[in-house]
Structure formats: C-alpha cells, structure tokens
Amino acid sequence: MKQIQQILIITALPFRKQGNQSLMRFVKMFLARGIKVNMFTSGSDQRGENILEDQNFTFKSIISTRDWFFSNLRKIGRTLKRFIRGKNPVATTIDNTDGNNYYQQIKSETITPPYGRHNCITLITRWTFFLFGLVDNIFVFFYLALFYYKTIKNSEIIVGYEHAYSFASKWIARMFNKKYINKFQGVVSLKACHENISDCKKYYPYSYFGLLSSDLCIMVNDGTNGIFYARERGCKNIYFEPHGVSDSEYSETYDGNINLNKYAGKFIIFNNASNSKLKRVDRVVRPLQYLAPNIREKVVVITTYHAEDIEILKNYARNMGVSDCILFMDRLNHKDSNYILKNSQLSFMTNEVSNLGNPVLESIYYNIPVLTLDDESTKGFLSDGVDGFIIKLDEQYDYNVANVITKLVEDKEYYKRIKDNLKANRSVNNIKTQQEKEFAAISEIL
C-alpha cells in the first residue's frame, strides 16, 4: 500500500476556539503520523480561532467573493430594518418584556424551518448564493493551479472539507490525477428536506450539488442521514461513522476559569448550545415552569446559548419566573464545556434538526444521562428509559420533561440505575479509535 506523504485541504471553515473542533482534529490526525498538511481556507470566526504550529503544517487564507457579497447584503438588510423600525416603532415589540416576546408566540412542539421557509425568496437567495459559490470555486481552482502547482503535485490526496470548495477540490484532483476525498460533518440543511430530493435541489443547491462523487466520502454520522444523500449523489465508497470523543484533551485536572463549587449539591442540567437558533433552547427553559417549587430549588440549568436573541430568551425566562434556576454562560471553549458536562447530572439537547452532536456523544462516553428529542437521530446510541430519555415532541412535551427531571431528582436509586446502564453503553469510542479506522479508510484508496 502506498504511503501518504502529503495532503491538501480546501475549506471555508476556520480553526474555531469555541464550538466544533472537528477540522483541527482532522488535521492533527495526519500530523501525528508525520504527514505534511497544506490547508487553504476562506474561513474566519469573530469569536476567536486556534493557531496550529507544526513544521509539517502550512496555512493559507483565500478570499471569498461569496462571503463578501452576502456579508454586505446582510449589513444593508439590517440598515433597512432599522430604518423601517424607525418609521414604524410597532416593529420593535418583538423583544419587549410586556408579553410580546416571540417565544410566547410559539410552543415547544412548534417546528421552525431550519433555514427559512421554502418559498420563492428562499429559492432565489439560495441559488444566488450557489452561483457566487461557483465563481469562488473557479477562482480558487485557477489560483491554486497557477500559484501552488508544486504543492498540488506533491500531494497524494486532495480533500474538499465540506461543500464550499468541493468543486474546486475535485477539479484539481482530476486535473492532476490525485485522489479526491470529500469530508462532511453532516448534512443538516439536506435533512431539513426529509429526503425530498426536489426540495434539496431547489432550496439547498450548494449543499446538494456540492456533495460530489469521490474516491472516498467521509460522512460523519451526526443523525442527519448523510449516508442517504451521499449515495443519492453517486458516492460509492462511504466512510460513515460518528465522531470520537477527544478524551486526551480533557485532563482530570481542569485549569480553566469555570467554578461550579457554588452549585455543589444541586442537580445540574447542562445544555451545550451555540449561537444558532436551531438549538431551540426555549424547549429547555419552558418545561421548568412545571417543576414543583421544592424540585426547582434543587435544579440549576446551565446553557451556553449565545445567539442574537439571547436577551429575548432571558426576558422570556424572567416572565415565566424560572430565571433563578437558569445560568447563561458565554465565551466557553470545548474544554470548559467538557468540564461542566462531567460535573453535571443531566445533559439536555433539543436541536431542531438532529441531536447526535459532540455534546451527546461526550455525554454517553462520560456516563452523563441524556434527555433529548424523539427525532431518531440518537437511534442506536440511546434507549428511552434504559440509558437515556427520548421525549416525543408533542403538546405533552413540557410536562413529560418536567416529570423526567422530577423523578431523577427525587429517586436517587432510579438515577443510579440509568447511570449504571449507561456505563454498559459501548456506542461511542474515543477519538484515537475512530481516527485509526478513518485513517485506514483513507489509506486504502491509495
């Protein structure tokens, strides 16, 4: 079998300090084996990025006309909204605290379209985005082919990480007779179409057409049924596995800034969210109003949600009278989040599309019971009432969640039984085990 000496990765993702660490861990998988990695990215994160220094790693930033255009378009949109609201003050009532909070307009069982409604405006916007993306891909193709010819020639593998530059990646791989790998962290947007391929093509062209056939498709099993869409797009050789838990990064001695000593003796419920409204943290907050006062005083909910509507959510919690048992934390890295998780009694995930993300995988790995939605994303990983709690999203959802929390707080033997069953759960591996399998799949294509 031919040995891998060098790879080239093209992506629009940054090395995030907060949130998903998958790209960083993917790159380190090669560096740990002495393989040279050249990465080109247009990605950036205002909340901070990690820096990776290694003699075998080179990093180059590339310009995205697509990002520039849509960033300025959003600025224009916000300016117009402020102007319209200035003319019509009624439009600002959405974030008032007088009962007009939009979280009071929806219910836990309300399903919100993940990326906007499937209408004509969405169709035009998405196809405009797609066309700008193609321009970006053409630019990157010629830019790398002309100025990084030697880097490409010395690479055995070209990786298109996510769909942003999959076209350029495949064009380069085929032009230079290299192996092409497309790697995806799931297909949340396509999952929103519920296997309706016509809707995928119309409303998510970049995600759908960017999932190109390849020598190897690495599709993370994150509960979004990515293997279905990979096969639909003609991928034959598919590596379909969940992420592994990066336990080597999480030492027993935590040296961060989070201190949970003041919550000793409390039943800590951890909601590891992000800045996405798809996390639907209102589904975490709303059931708390149905806890009896003697139960609520024993509970503290910690959430890392920090989207632009965070103040609206806080107002909603205050209006319901449950803000005294909710703690909003921000600016946490993955080590901070893992520390909170391992000191929690329950992990609570309520995402709109899929809940089989790193927070749930880490919860299973570290034997922290999980409370989540019956969306089939955790099928094969958790069993309701055995080693976790899978709640149906209907009009009884809030009450059912409150009942589960109440039983866990009151019945210590029951809670221990769930924990013991979870210890026998072997559905999640550490990152070393998962990466050994992933790297073997990559090596085989050579």
C-alpha positions, 0 to 999 in steps of 0.5 A: 500500500502506498504511503501518504506523504502529503495532503491538501485541504480546501475549506471555508471553515476556520480553526474555531476556539469555541464550538466544533473542533472537528477540522483541527482534529482532522488535521492533527490526525495526519500530523501525528503520523508525520504527514505534511498538511497544506490547508487553504481556507476562506474561513474566519470566526469573530469569536476567536480561532486556534493557531496550529504550529507544526513544521509539517503544517502550512496555512493559507487564507483565500478570499471569498467573493461569496462571503463578501457579497452576502456579508454586505447584503446582510449589513444593508438588510439590517440598515433597512430594518432599522430604518423601517423600525424607525418609521414604524416603532410597532416593529420593535415589540418583538423583544419587549418584556410586556408579553410580546416576546416571540417565544410566547408566540410559539410552543415547544412542539412548534417546528421552525424551518431550519433555514427559512421557509421554502418559498420563492425568496428562499429559492432565489437567495439560495441559488444566488448564493450557489452561483457566487459559490461557483465563481469562488470555486473557479477562482480558487481552482485557477489560483491554486493551479497557477500559484501552488502547482508544486504543492498540488503535485506533491500531494497524494490526496486532495480533500474538499472539507465540506461543500464550499470548495468541493468543486474546486477540490475535485477539479484539481484532483482530476486535473492532476490525477490525485485522489479526491476525498470529500469530508462532511460533518453532516448534512443538516440543511439536506435533512431539513428536506426529509429526503425530498430530493426536489426540495434539496435541489431547489432550496439547498443547491450548494449543499446538494450539488456540492456533495460530489462523487469521490474516491472516498466520502467521509460522512460523519454520522451526526443523525442527519442521514448523510449516508442517504444523500451521499449515495443519492449523489453517486458516492460509492465508497462511504466512510460513515461513522460518528465522531470520537470523543477527544478524551486526551484533551480533557485532563482530570485536572481542569485549569480553566476559569469555570467554578461550579463549587457554588452549585455543589449539591444541586442537580445540574442540567447542562445544555451545550448550545451555540449561537444558532437558533436551531438549538431551540433552547426555549424547549429547555427553559419552558418545561421548568415552569412545571417543576414543583417549587421544592424540585426547582430549588434543587435544579440549576440549568446551565446553557451556553446559548449565545445567539442574537436573541439571547436577551429575548430568551432571558426576558422570556425566562424572567416572565415565566419566573424560572430565571433563578434556576437558569445560568447563561454562560458565554465565551466557553471553549470545548474544554470548559464545556467538557468540564461542566458536562462531567460535573453535571447530572443531566445533559439536555439537547433539543436541536431542531434538526438532529441531536447526535452532536459532540455534546451527546456523544461526550455525554454517553462516553462520560456516563452523563444521562441524556434527555433529548428529542424523539427525532431518531437521530440518537437511534442506536446510541440511546434507549428511552428509559434504559440509558437515556430519555427520548421525549416525543415532541408533542403538546405533552412535551413540557410536562413529560420533561418536567416529570423526567427531571422530577423523578431523577431528582427525587429517586436517587436509586432510579438515577443510579440505575440509568447511570449504571446502564449507561456505563454498559453503553459501548456506542461511542469510542474515543477519538484515537479509535475512530481516527485509526479506522478513518485513517485506514479508510483513507489509506486504502484508496491509495 
